[in-house]
Amino acid sequence: MNQTKVAFSTVKPQHDKESAGRTSIRKSKATNYKKDRRRKHHHWLVTATYTDHETFGRVYLDRERADKFAARQKRSPVVLKTRIRQMS
């Protein structure tokens, strides 16, 4: 019986360096939501902060509904502030 021994080579790939040939990382630009034609609708995040510093958030597709929710939350005595942000 012939037994053959297999030798495994330890060849390292050429891109073993941490940077893998890149000198800097590309940073993405901020999106201009008004000119972005890929989106059919936008998302609006309404954040309410309560007197015990708890936060609650809700996402709306319509700015008017987000405004109504924020106004309704502001009427409550336990709400410190509300905020509406455009997410996308």
N, C-alpha and C positions, 0 to 999 in steps of 0.2 A: 504494500500500500504506500502510495506516494502522498505525503502530506505537504501541501503548499502553504507557505506562510505569506500572508498579504501584508504588505507594509503600507500604512496610511501616511500620506504626505500632509504636512501642515502648511499648506500654501495659504497665505493671507491675501485677501483681496486688496486691490490697490486703493480702494476708497475706505480704508480702515481708519483714517484720521477722523477726528471729531467734526471738523468743518466740512469734510467730504468735498473739498475743492471750492467751497463758497467762502468768500471773505466777509460777507455781511448778510443778514437776514432781511428779506424784502418786507416792508411794512405795507399793509393794505390801506387804501385811501378811504376816507369817510364817504358814505353813500349819500348822494343828493336825492332825497326821496321824491321831490317834485318832478325831477326829470327822468326818473327811472321808469321805463316803459314796460319792464318785465312784470311789474306788480299790478294786479287787477284791483286790489284794495289795500288799505293800510291798517296797521294794528295800533291801537291806542291803549296804553296802560294807565289805569287810574289807581293811584296809591293813596290810601287813607291812613293817617297816623292818629292813633287814639291817645288819650290822656295817660294811659299806663305804658306808653311808648311801644305798643304793639302796632304792627303794620298789616294792612290787608290790601291786596291788589286784585284787580279784575281787568281783563283784556276785552276791548270792544273793537269791532270792525268799522264802526261809525263814530265820527267825532261828536255828533250831536247827542247820541246816547251816552257817550262818555261824559259830556258836559252835564247832562241831566243827572247821572249817577253821582258825580262830584258835588253838584248843588244839593242833592238830597242828603248826602252824607254830611255836608257842612252844616246843615240845619240841626244836627244832633249835638247835644252839649258835651258828649264824650269825645268828639273828633277835634283834634288840634288843627290839622291841616289836611288838605287834599292836593294832589298833584296829578297832572295829565301829561304824559310823555308819548311821543310818537316812537314806536318800536321799529316798524318797517313799513 
